[in-house]
């Protein structure tokens, strides 16, 4: 006999599955499960806030009828709940307090959000094929199956990769006829294969994507090579975890900047960190410094052994490095510093965001360099690497 709480139990299990998947991609800092309205009622199943982007999730574990179809009323209820949550947060702007294990309790500020995505996860028995896009009052809702939620949050496992896919999918011309056979993973496979883009659709009015795309994509030698090459990138994820100590807003800002790079960029950053660490160990120095530039951000790496008041001196050194690096690469207004030691038992972080570099700053930079030797003769290297390495 089924429990009288069957559906609530299934719903809770479904939410847990999605929450566990989401925290792998977005980290606990920016995931808020089951946020509550002021009256105590649940706003949505999962709310994600990262920088100026918000994602509202509603998860429904559905039963199919005797024809293998979801009940239309249950699906529509799920979609209405998403639209209602968005209206509540961003139109009515009802004060909401968010809470999670890392960040504690804080008031949500809707005025800081520029992009909002709505995701409905239908985790029905049998994963019935269902249109992967729905509209409620002209607002697009991404409709995921359990299987596609798993694939999307695994393949697009950084906030940048995941949100970039949602934005580009939302920008597809609504006047085009787009038919996807099988699951949405086939659309994702085409997106990944053709440079993380849907621009190839511009030349077509009617597009059919068959159900062989995803299996073929996974079987490509380049895709297997990418997965192997990406293994080192998860070292960067572990550094992000180190910054998630939940003790100050500064550390949340640092963690956010560390989490901003996509998977390919994290691969490059991890390689730079590992190469610097290996060189530091090989040279057997007490202090080793390196600066690496990626996009519009400069990263300062400091390896410094214990001494008297080691953490204090290390933090001071890291702060000076970030200041000097801001002047060395004037186009980059953001500098992130990471410091550790040979056994990587502890980490210190520094974030410097400085819009303008003045004449006075330049003079002070030179004084710091003269006194400390920081980046006096920086070694500049530039390596090229493809996201999908060509087979040898």
MIKOL-435117 format. One record per residue (C-alpha): x, y, z; residue in one letter. Coordinates in steps of 0.001 Angstrom, whole numbers, padded with zeros to 6 digits. Layout:
<atoms>
+---------+---------+---------+--------+
:      px :      py :      pz : residu :
+---------+---------+---------+--------+
:       X :       Y :       Z :      a :
...
+---------+---------+---------+--------+
</atoms>
This chain:
<atoms>
+---------+---------+---------+--------+
:      px :      py :      pz : residu :
+---------+---------+---------+--------+
:  000000 :  000000 :  000000 :      x :
:  001348 :  003419 : -000910 :      x :
:  002129 :  005885 :  001849 :      x :
: -000434 :  008663 :  002168 :      x :
:  002548 :  011003 :  001899 :      x :
:  003675 :  009377 : -001370 :      x :
:  003646 :  012521 : -003492 :      x :
:  005208 :  014797 : -000882 :      x :
:  007928 :  012194 : -000294 :      x :
:  008595 :  011909 : -004030 :      x :
:  008637 :  015687 : -004330 :      x :
:  011154 :  016057 : -001518 :      x :
:  013379 :  013391 : -003086 :      x :
:  013180 :  015136 : -006466 :      x :
:  014140 :  018479 : -004939 :      x :
:  017098 :  016880 : -003162 :      x :
:  018363 :  015356 : -006413 :      x :
:  018261 :  018703 : -008227 :      x :
:  019708 :  020577 : -005263 :      x :
:  022640 :  018157 : -005067 :      x :
:  023254 :  018524 : -008790 :      x :
:  022979 :  022312 : -008623 :      x :
:  025439 :  022714 : -005756 :      x :
:  028053 :  020890 : -007852 :      x :
:  027702 :  023576 : -010514 :      x :
:  026874 :  026668 : -008477 :      x :
:  028384 :  025790 : -005065 :      x :
:  026489 :  026106 : -001801 :      x :
:  027174 :  029847 : -001451 :      x :
:  024721 :  030744 : -004181 :      x :
:  022044 :  028044 : -003782 :      x :
:  018996 :  028687 : -001616 :      x :
:  016668 :  025696 : -001265 :      x :
:  012969 :  026290 : -000547 :      x :
:  013075 :  030050 :  000177 :      x :
:  010055 :  031280 :  002111 :      x :
:  007676 :  034186 :  001650 :      x :
:  007035 :  036456 :  004654 :      x :
:  003887 :  034418 :  005410 :      x :
:  005960 :  031223 :  005665 :      x :
:  004781 :  029673 :  002400 :      x :
:  007369 :  028336 : -000008 :      x :
:  008351 :  030654 : -002852 :      x :
:  010016 :  028047 : -005090 :      x :
:  011958 :  024802 : -004781 :      x :
:  015403 :  026252 : -005452 :      x :
:  016636 :  029802 : -005926 :      x :
:  020106 :  030525 : -007267 :      x :
:  021666 :  033969 : -007103 :      x :
:  025095 :  034561 : -008592 :      x :
:  026242 :  038137 : -009058 :      x :
:  023576 :  039798 : -011250 :      x :
:  021908 :  036556 : -012366 :      x :
:  019038 :  034683 : -010717 :      x :
:  017614 :  031247 : -011561 :      x :
:  014250 :  030146 : -010196 :      x :
:  013658 :  026373 : -010130 :      x :
:  010416 :  024508 : -009641 :      x :
:  010671 :  020717 : -009469 :      x :
:  007719 :  018405 : -009963 :      x :
:  007713 :  014628 : -009681 :      x :
:  004777 :  013603 : -011863 :      x :
:  002924 :  010425 : -012589 :      x :
:  001965 :  009644 : -016180 :      x :
: -001591 :  008593 : -016964 :      x :
: -002550 :  005369 : -018721 :      x :
: -001545 :  006962 : -022031 :      x :
:  001926 :  007875 : -020784 :      x :
:  001125 :  011567 : -020539 :      x :
:  001420 :  014059 : -017719 :      x :
: -001750 :  015640 : -016406 :      x :
: -001974 :  019015 : -018099 :      x :
: -003210 :  020685 : -014910 :      x :
: -000157 :  019550 : -012932 :      x :
:  002275 :  020773 : -015569 :      x :
:  000500 :  024115 : -015837 :      x :
:  000544 :  024479 : -012057 :      x :
:  004306 :  024007 : -012059 :      x :
:  004731 :  026656 : -014751 :      x :
:  002373 :  029094 : -013021 :      x :
:  004332 :  028715 : -009796 :      x :
:  007493 :  029804 : -011612 :      x :
:  005774 :  032818 : -013144 :      x :
:  004299 :  033691 : -009761 :      x :
:  007674 :  033455 : -008024 :      x :
:  009240 :  035753 : -010608 :      x :
:  006440 :  038293 : -010246 :      x :
:  006672 :  038115 : -006459 :      x :
:  010422 :  038761 : -006503 :      x :
:  010881 :  041237 : -009334 :      x :
:  007535 :  042958 : -009983 :      x :
:  006028 :  043179 : -006514 :      x :
:  009499 :  043160 : -004894 :      x :
:  008176 :  041664 : -001678 :      x :
:  011031 :  041556 :  000864 :      x :
:  012555 :  038070 :  000958 :      x :
:  015216 :  036730 :  003292 :      x :
:  017496 :  034056 :  001865 :      x :
:  019449 :  031544 :  003891 :      x :
:  021944 :  028754 :  003287 :      x :
:  024641 :  026963 :  005321 :      x :
:  027518 :  029161 :  004085 :      x :
:  026036 :  032624 :  003869 :      x :
:  023638 :  032607 :  006789 :      x :
:  020616 :  034878 :  006454 :      x :
:  020523 :  037914 :  004161 :      x :
:  017945 :  040102 :  002489 :      x :
:  017526 :  039621 : -001252 :      x :
:  017983 :  042749 : -003369 :      x :
:  016095 :  042396 : -006690 :      x :
:  017583 :  045632 : -008009 :      x :
:  020993 :  043956 : -008283 :      x :
:  019658 :  041343 : -010745 :      x :
:  019910 :  041885 : -014510 :      x :
:  019119 :  038368 : -015809 :      x :
:  016405 :  035991 : -014585 :      x :
:  015964 :  032420 : -015838 :      x :
:  013030 :  030132 : -015051 :      x :
:  013482 :  026351 : -015008 :      x :
:  010779 :  023724 : -014565 :      x :
:  012055 :  020212 : -013900 :      x :
:  009483 :  017513 : -014676 :      x :
:  010759 :  014326 : -013097 :      x :
:  007976 :  012032 : -014164 :      x :
:  008049 :  008277 : -014384 :      x :
:  009415 :  007266 : -017745 :      x :
:  010774 :  010719 : -018583 :      x :
:  007951 :  011459 : -021014 :      x :
:  009067 :  013632 : -023973 :      x :
:  007788 :  017141 : -023356 :      x :
:  008356 :  020496 : -025125 :      x :
:  011593 :  021856 : -023684 :      x :
:  010385 :  025458 : -023799 :      x :
:  007110 :  026886 : -022537 :      x :
:  005857 :  030462 : -022278 :      x :
:  003837 :  032005 : -019469 :      x :
:  002795 :  035611 : -020129 :      x :
:  005513 :  035885 : -022792 :      x :
:  008226 :  034727 : -020407 :      x :
:  010267 :  031719 : -021452 :      x :
:  010460 :  028750 : -019117 :      x :
:  013089 :  026082 : -019692 :      x :
:  011521 :  022667 : -019174 :      x :
:  014009 :  019976 : -018122 :      x :
:  013473 :  016286 : -017643 :      x :
:  015341 :  014618 : -014789 :      x :
:  017710 :  013110 : -017356 :      x :
:  018448 :  016424 : -019044 :      x :
:  018860 :  018242 : -015725 :      x :
:  021524 :  015669 : -014873 :      x :
:  023220 :  016070 : -018275 :      x :
:  023050 :  019884 : -018302 :      x :
:  024378 :  020328 : -014772 :      x :
:  027163 :  017836 : -015465 :      x :
:  028235 :  019038 : -018907 :      x :
:  027727 :  022736 : -018140 :      x :
:  029149 :  022503 : -014646 :      x :
:  030155 :  026119 : -014094 :      x :
:  027823 :  029043 : -013567 :      x :
:  029234 :  030720 : -016698 :      x :
:  028745 :  027693 : -018958 :      x :
:  025260 :  026935 : -017659 :      x :
:  023900 :  030489 : -017799 :      x :
:  025511 :  031118 : -021179 :      x :
:  023564 :  028165 : -022586 :      x :
:  020292 :  029457 : -021121 :      x :
:  020857 :  032976 : -022480 :      x :
:  021708 :  031773 : -025973 :      x :
:  018780 :  029383 : -026028 :      x :
:  016486 :  032258 : -025019 :      x :
:  017856 :  034354 : -027882 :      x :
:  016868 :  031857 : -030617 :      x :
:  014489 :  033565 : -033022 :      x :
:  010944 :  032657 : -031947 :      x :
:  009786 :  032750 : -035574 :      x :
:  011942 :  029765 : -036498 :      x :
:  010504 :  026278 : -036532 :      x :
:  012753 :  024202 : -034282 :      x :
:  012017 :  020505 : -033829 :      x :
:  014212 :  018405 : -031532 :      x :
:  013754 :  014635 : -031575 :      x :
:  014539 :  012791 : -028373 :      x :
:  015665 :  014877 : -025422 :      x :
:  017101 :  018371 : -025208 :      x :
:  020555 :  016850 : -024903 :      x :
:  020542 :  016616 : -028709 :      x :
:  020133 :  020398 : -028916 :      x :
:  022897 :  020766 : -026323 :      x :
:  025164 :  018489 : -028351 :      x :
:  024763 :  020701 : -031417 :      x :
:  025381 :  023790 : -029305 :      x :
:  028626 :  022392 : -027869 :      x :
:  029827 :  020944 : -031160 :      x :
:  029413 :  024273 : -032976 :      x :
:  031345 :  026502 : -030609 :      x :
:  028883 :  027072 : -027744 :      x :
:  026596 :  028881 : -030146 :      x :
:  023254 :  028811 : -031922 :      x :
:  024350 :  031353 : -034551 :      x :
:  024404 :  028552 : -037136 :      x :
:  020593 :  028689 : -037046 :      x :
:  020596 :  032170 : -038588 :      x :
:  020551 :  030796 : -042140 :      x :
:  017577 :  028479 : -041594 :      x :
:  013868 :  028951 : -040967 :      x :
:  013087 :  025284 : -040281 :      x :
:  015495 :  023228 : -038164 :      x :
:  015274 :  019544 : -037294 :      x :
:  017672 :  018060 : -034765 :      x :
:  017492 :  014289 : -034626 :      x :
:  018023 :  011988 : -031682 :      x :
:  021449 :  010774 : -032801 :      x :
:  023256 :  014064 : -032146 :      x :
:  024059 :  013545 : -028457 :      x :
:  025394 :  009965 : -028724 :      x :
:  027521 :  010977 : -031726 :      x :
:  028846 :  014017 : -029873 :      x :
:  029891 :  011941 : -026850 :      x :
:  031688 :  009464 : -029123 :      x :
:  033905 :  012113 : -030760 :      x :
:  037595 :  011682 : -030021 :      x :
:  037913 :  015421 : -029368 :      x :
:  035172 :  015267 : -026723 :      x :
:  036922 :  012430 : -024918 :      x :
:  040181 :  014392 : -025114 :      x :
:  038443 :  017441 : -023651 :      x :
:  037112 :  015487 : -020692 :      x :
:  040611 :  014161 : -020014 :      x :
:  042147 :  017635 : -020367 :      x :
:  039498 :  019105 : -018052 :      x :
:  040439 :  016821 : -015162 :      x :
:  043011 :  019301 : -013906 :      x :
:  040413 :  022101 : -013952 :      x :
:  038675 :  020667 : -010889 :      x :
:  041703 :  021732 : -008898 :      x :
:  040402 :  025272 : -009402 :      x :
:  037032 :  024163 : -008049 :      x :
:  038780 :  022994 : -004884 :      x :
:  040391 :  026440 : -004534 :      x :
:  036934 :  028013 : -004832 :      x :
:  035815 :  025698 : -002026 :      x :
:  038683 :  027010 :  000095 :      x :
:  037344 :  030546 : -000299 :      x :
:  033875 :  029463 :  000859 :      x :
:  034411 :  029857 :  004555 :      x :
:  031323 :  032003 :  005057 :      x :
:  033068 :  034327 :  007516 :      x :
:  032931 :  037622 :  005626 :      x :
:  031409 :  039347 :  002627 :      x :
:  034936 :  039884 :  001264 :      x :
:  035472 :  036153 :  001014 :      x :
:  032145 :  035727 : -000787 :      x :
:  033299 :  038324 : -003303 :      x :
:  036588 :  036463 : -003751 :      x :
:  034790 :  033135 : -004162 :      x :
:  032457 :  034715 : -006708 :      x :
:  035354 :  036006 : -008805 :      x :
:  037123 :  032644 : -008585 :      x :
:  033899 :  030937 : -009736 :      x :
:  033305 :  033290 : -012666 :      x :
:  035604 :  031492 : -015209 :      x :
:  034058 :  028751 : -017332 :      x :
:  035349 :  025168 : -017421 :      x :
:  037924 :  025802 : -020151 :      x :
:  039243 :  028890 : -018369 :      x :
:  039468 :  026932 : -015124 :      x :
:  041580 :  024375 : -016953 :      x :
:  044033 :  027108 : -017975 :      x :
:  044090 :  028615 : -014494 :      x :
:  044618 :  025229 : -012851 :      x :
:  047514 :  024502 : -015181 :      x :
:  049088 :  027846 : -014374 :      x :
:  048694 :  027203 : -010635 :      x :
:  050104 :  023677 : -010871 :      x :
:  053063 :  024728 : -013019 :      x :
:  053880 :  027536 : -010593 :      x :
:  053620 :  025168 : -007634 :      x :
:  055914 :  022597 : -009285 :      x :
:  058475 :  025276 : -010167 :      x :
:  058330 :  026601 : -006620 :      x :
:  059011 :  023138 : -005176 :      x :
:  061768 :  022457 : -007698 :      x :
:  063583 :  025742 : -007013 :      x :
:  063181 :  025242 : -003258 :      x :
:  062634 :  028935 : -002565 :      x :
:  061053 :  030462 :  000532 :      x :
:  058978 :  032810 : -001634 :      x :
:  057719 :  032276 : -005169 :      x :
:  055482 :  034679 : -007093 :      x :
:  053660 :  034460 : -010390 :      x :
:  051080 :  036592 : -012209 :      x :
:  048888 :  035199 : -014943 :      x :
:  046388 :  037073 : -017111 :      x :
:  043136 :  035576 : -018337 :      x :
:  040639 :  037795 : -020095 :      x :
:  040042 :  040966 : -018102 :      x :
:  041394 :  039592 : -014829 :      x :
:  044916 :  039237 : -013447 :      x :
:  045646 :  036369 : -011053 :      x :
:  048525 :  036612 : -008567 :      x :
:  049908 :  033370 : -007120 :      x :
:  052091 :  033436 : -004013 :      x :
:  053822 :  030440 : -002425 :      x :
:  055418 :  031372 :  000886 :      x :
:  056806 :  029172 :  003641 :      x :
:  056074 :  029470 :  007332 :      x :
:  058018 :  031902 :  009423 :      x :
:  057283 :  034330 :  012215 :      x :
:  053660 :  035459 :  011930 :      x :
:  053464 :  033634 :  008573 :      x :
:  049847 :  034359 :  007700 :      x :
:  050135 :  038068 :  008474 :      x :
:  053278 :  038507 :  006365 :      x :
:  051834 :  036377 :  003592 :      x :
:  048669 :  038443 :  003440 :      x :
:  050671 :  041668 :  003353 :      x :
:  052840 :  040295 :  000556 :      x :
:  049778 :  039132 : -001392 :      x :
:  048138 :  042553 : -001083 :      x :
:  051279 :  044277 : -002408 :      x :
:  051478 :  041790 : -005296 :      x :
:  047893 :  042573 : -006312 :      x :
:  048618 :  046301 : -006184 :      x :
:  051723 :  045965 : -008373 :      x :
:  049941 :  043624 : -010795 :      x :
:  047121 :  046156 : -011221 :      x :
:  049723 :  048580 : -012560 :      x :
:  051568 :  046016 : -014673 :      x :
:  048422 :  045129 : -016605 :      x :
:  046506 :  048450 : -016734 :      x :
:  043673 :  047106 : -018913 :      x :
:  042701 :  044655 : -016175 :      x :
:  040794 :  046454 : -013440 :      x :
:  040310 :  043287 : -011390 :      x :
:  043127 :  041415 : -009619 :      x :
:  042705 :  038219 : -007588 :      x :
:  045426 :  036944 : -005281 :      x :
:  045881 :  033382 : -003990 :      x :
:  048551 :  032450 : -001439 :      x :
:  049515 :  029099 :  000054 :      x :
:  052582 :  027079 :  001042 :      x :
:  054357 :  023879 :  000030 :      x :
:  051926 :  021513 :  001710 :      x :
:  048926 :  023670 :  000705 :      x :
:  047465 :  023387 :  004198 :      x :
:  046091 :  026925 :  004263 :      x :
:  045052 :  029572 :  001769 :      x :
:  044794 :  033340 :  001815 :      x :
:  042955 :  035383 : -000794 :      x :
:  042921 :  038968 : -001934 :      x :
:  040612 :  040831 : -004311 :      x :
:  041497 :  044231 : -005736 :      x :
:  039040 :  046003 : -008025 :      x :
:  040334 :  049410 : -009115 :      x :
:  038738 :  051277 : -011989 :      x :
:  041439 :  053908 : -012525 :      x :
:  045240 :  053757 : -012329 :      x :
:  046618 :  057183 : -011488 :      x :
:  050052 :  058768 : -011824 :      x :
:  050342 :  058589 : -008041 :      x :
:  049514 :  054857 : -008142 :      x :
:  052262 :  054317 : -010703 :      x :
:  054784 :  056136 : -008517 :      x :
:  053776 :  054068 : -005484 :      x :
:  054000 :  050890 : -007529 :      x :
:  057603 :  051639 : -008463 :      x :
:  058445 :  052333 : -004812 :      x :
:  056934 :  049000 : -003772 :      x :
:  058858 :  047195 : -006504 :      x :
:  062119 :  048874 : -005510 :      x :
:  061612 :  047937 : -001868 :      x :
:  060272 :  044380 : -002294 :      x :
:  061402 :  043227 : -005745 :      x :
:  057819 :  042228 : -006623 :      x :
:  057472 :  041627 : -010376 :      x :
:  060496 :  043773 : -011208 :      x :
:  061322 :  041631 : -014242 :      x :
:  058145 :  039617 : -014825 :      x :
:  058469 :  036646 : -017147 :      x :
:  055723 :  036776 : -019723 :      x :
:  054538 :  033611 : -021422 :      x :
:  051583 :  032953 : -023672 :      x :
:  050437 :  029434 : -024391 :      x :
:  047746 :  028489 : -026862 :      x :
:  045335 :  025664 : -026142 :      x :
:  042114 :  024416 : -027695 :      x :
:  039061 :  023568 : -025619 :      x :
:  038656 :  020388 : -027667 :      x :
:  042209 :  019103 : -028260 :      x :
:  042831 :  017596 : -031678 :      x :
:  043713 :  013889 : -031639 :      x :
:  047437 :  013218 : -031895 :      x :
+---------+---------+---------+--------+
</atoms>
